Amino acid sequence: MNISLIARTGAKLVFAAALGAGAMAMTGLPVRLPAREEVPRPAAKPAVLQSAMQTIDAAAADPAPYVIKDVLQIDHPLRHGDYVWNDEGVPAGPLLITVDLEAQTLSVFRAGYEIGVAVIVYGADEKPTPLGAFAISEKDADHVSNLYDAPMPYMLRLTDDGVAIHGSEVAADAATHGCVGVPTAFAKRLFGQAKLGDRVVITRDRMLRIGNSVPVA
């Protein structure tokens, strides 16, 4: 099974999901909560509390690839402003956030299982969103940009120069100054899951498959 891509066709987004050997192309129906495949899930382990610096240091010291175990089954199109979230039955575990600028999507994985997907806005040509692997270095639910005096709700900082994931208006004609903007309701859910030191991998035009290992360093 492949994680599908969102691609721009004129003014529309098309969500192509490859299921088995077949594929589907979608064009404008409302999103419904996706079902999950029946797959074995490991028992949840108790969470271990760590300080912010311990978490960041541990992430830097152990850049082992992150294995994708399961993805959300989405059989309807995702349009600007849409997202899905379903963490029912997913155990506790390490969080990974992946961003595909070409597909205009952000995915959230916990313990290897995808629990959320959102359509994004990202950096304009003169202020591009950087590619690479980043660790979340700051969380601020009520952040306001000191450069642009703009609200950045549920901000997860990725770089020292201000690139972050945050709640935003997600529209076809919108862009950011390098940040990754997601629907604010989705940003709130993500903010509740993410911890300092959690990894964010930003790519362009990368398709993931179940069983793939995602480099996080």
C-alpha positions in Angstrom: 0.0 0.0 0.0 1.3 3.5 -0.8 0.6 6.7 0.9 -1.1 8.8 -1.7 -0.2 12.2 -3.0 -2.2 15.4 -3.3 -1.4 17.1 -6.6 -2.6 20.5 -8.0 -4.7 20.3 -11.2 -5.7 23.7 -12.2 -7.4 25.3 -9.1 -8.3 21.9 -7.6 -6.5 19.3 -5.5 -6.6 15.7 -6.5 -6.0 13.0 -3.9 -4.8 9.7 -5.4 -4.8 6.7 -3.1 -3.1 3.5 -4.2 -4.8 0.5 -2.6 -3.3 -2.8 -3.5 -2.8 -2.8 -7.2 -5.6 -0.3 -7.9 -5.8 3.4 -7.6 -8.5 6.1 -7.1 -8.6 9.7 -8.1 -10.9 12.0 -6.1 -12.2 15.5 -6.9 -14.5 17.3 -4.4 -16.5 15.3 -1.9 -16.5 15.9 1.9 -13.9 14.1 3.9 -15.1 11.4 6.3 -13.2 9.8 9.2 -11.2 7.0 7.6 -11.3 3.4 8.6 -8.2 1.5 9.6 -6.9 -1.8 8.4 -7.1 -4.7 10.8 -3.5 -5.0 11.7 -1.9 -6.3 14.9 -0.9 -3.4 17.3 1.7 -3.8 20.0 0.7 -3.2 23.6 1.0 0.3 24.8 4.0 1.0 27.1 3.9 3.5 29.9 5.1 7.0 29.0 8.4 8.0 30.4 8.6 11.7 31.4 11.8 13.4 30.3 12.9 17.0 30.5 12.9 19.0 27.2 16.7 18.9 26.9 16.8 15.1 27.6 14.3 14.5 24.9 16.1 16.7 22.3 19.5 15.1 23.2 18.0 11.6 22.9 16.6 12.4 19.5 19.9 13.7 18.3 21.9 10.8 19.7 19.6 8.1 18.3 18.7 9.0 14.7 17.5 5.5 13.9 15.1 5.3 10.9 11.4 5.4 11.7 9.4 2.5 10.3 5.9 3.1 8.8 3.6 0.4 10.0 0.1 1.5 8.9 -1.6 4.5 7.2 -5.1 5.9 7.4 -7.4 4.7 4.7 -8.8 7.8 3.1 -11.3 7.2 0.3 -12.5 10.8 -0.2 -10.7 13.9 -1.5 -8.8 16.3 0.7 -9.3 20.0 -0.2 -7.7 23.1 1.2 -8.7 23.4 4.8 -9.5 19.7 5.2 -7.9 17.2 7.6 -8.6 13.8 9.1 -7.6 12.5 12.6 -8.1 9.0 14.0 -5.9 7.7 16.8 -8.3 5.1 18.1 -6.5 2.0 19.1 -3.1 3.4 18.4 -0.6 2.7 21.2 1.6 5.3 22.8 5.0 5.6 21.1 7.4 7.9 19.3 5.9 10.7 17.2 7.0 11.5 13.7 5.7 14.3 11.5 6.2 14.2 7.7 5.6 17.0 5.3 5.5 16.6 1.5 5.5 20.0 -0.1 4.7 18.6 -3.6 1.7 16.7 -2.2 0.8 19.6 0.0 0.2 17.3 2.9 1.4 16.8 6.5 1.1 13.4 8.2 1.4 12.5 11.8 2.6 9.0 12.9 2.6 7.6 16.4 4.4 4.4 17.1 4.6 4.0 13.3 0.9 4.3 12.7 -0.5 7.3 10.9 -3.0 9.1 13.1 -3.5 12.4 11.2 -3.3 14.0 7.7 -3.9 17.6 6.7 -3.6 19.7 3.6 -1.0 22.5 4.2 0.2 25.8 3.0 3.9 26.4 2.8 6.6 29.0 1.9 6.3 31.2 -1.2 9.2 31.1 -3.7 11.0 34.1 -2.1 10.5 32.5 1.4 10.7 28.8 0.7 10.0 26.1 3.4 13.3 24.3 4.0 13.8 20.6 3.3 15.4 18.2 5.8 15.0 16.7 9.3 14.2 18.9 12.2 13.6 18.5 16.0 10.8 20.5 17.6 12.6 23.0 19.8 9.8 25.1 21.2 6.0 24.9 21.7 3.8 27.9 22.2 0.0 27.7 21.9 -0.5 31.5 21.7 2.6 32.5 19.7 2.7 35.8 17.7 5.5 36.3 15.1 7.9 39.0 16.2 8.9 39.5 12.5 5.4 39.8 11.0 3.2 40.5 14.1 1.0 37.7 12.9 -0.7 35.0 15.1 0.9 31.5 14.9 -1.5 29.4 17.1 -0.2 26.1 18.4 3.3 26.8 17.1 5.9 24.1 16.9 9.3 25.7 16.2 11.6 23.9 13.8 14.4 26.4 13.2 16.1 29.2 15.0 15.1 31.7 12.3 11.4 31.1 12.8 10.2 28.3 10.6 7.5 26.4 12.4 4.3 24.3 12.0 1.3 26.3 13.2 -2.4 26.9 12.7 -3.3 28.9 9.7 -5.9 29.7 7.1 -5.3 27.0 4.5 -6.6 28.2 1.1 -5.6 27.6 -2.5 -4.1 31.1 -2.9 -2.4 31.3 0.5 1.3 31.0 1.3 3.6 31.5 4.3 7.0 33.0 4.9 8.5 29.5 5.2 6.4 28.0 7.8 4.0 25.0 7.4 0.5 26.1 8.0 -2.2 23.6 8.9 -5.9 24.1 9.8 -6.0 25.5 13.3 -8.2 22.7 14.7 -5.7 20.1 13.4 -2.8 22.2 14.8 -4.4 22.0 18.2 -4.6 18.2 18.1 -1.0 18.0 16.9 0.1 20.4 19.6 -1.4 18.1 22.2 0.5 15.1 20.9 3.9 16.6 20.0 6.8 16.9 22.5 10.0 18.9 22.4 12.5 16.8 20.5 10.0 15.0 18.3 11.2 14.8 14.7 9.7 16.5 11.6 10.9 15.4 8.1 10.1 17.8 5.2 10.5 16.5 1.7 9.3 17.2 -1.8 7.6 14.5 -3.9 8.4 11.5 -1.7 6.0 8.6 -1.6 6.0 6.4 1.5 5.0 2.8 1.7 4.1 0.6 4.7 7.4 -0.9 5.8 9.5 2.0 4.6 12.1 3.4 7.0 12.1 7.2 7.2 15.5 8.8 7.9 15.1 11.3 10.7 18.6 12.8 10.7 
